[in-house]
Amino acid sequence: MSTGAVPEMCRTCDHNYRDSLRGVVGGDVGLYDIDIVLEADKRILAVGEYKRYKQDYQEFLIPSFEFVALKKIAKLMRVSCLLLIEVCNPGRPSYWYAWEIDRFETDRPFKQVIGKTWAAFNPATAKRLDTAEELGGWLRGMIVRLQGAKHES
């Protein structure tokens, strides 16, 4: 059974809900998919995107519409902005790359690939976290630092 807005075979694809909702609401409506909302002590401190890749790359490409939306939401909420990439090589433990992104940055390189625009992230500029414990420690450190910044303002 189809919803009418999206073909039956595509109804479970990750991003098709946007087309479905736009079809239902009509008009030029912004719909934002933010993967991470980091809250501590009832305060939102950061928003972020979480991506998984099966291998490491010299640069990771994130859809530009997701990156621009992430920065827009971070600016509007006056919170930090982060990107977490999990590299899940089959048969090996995962590791992560973490970026805290300046929500006002304007120098991010963008690439055109197969007619789509992507924001490029170089892993050399990220914090590499080799275990889930390291990821947790990095996130806890970020929370403590951001809570301190909120209390000072």
Secondary structure, DSSP 8 states (H G I E B T S, - for coil): ---SSS-GGGTTSTTHHHHHHHHHH-SS------SEEEEETTEEEEEEEEEEESS--SSEEEEHHHHHHHHHHHHHHT-EEEEEEEE--TTS--EEEEEEE-TT-----EEEETTEEEEEE-GGGSEEE-SHHHHHHHHHHHHHHHHHHHHH-
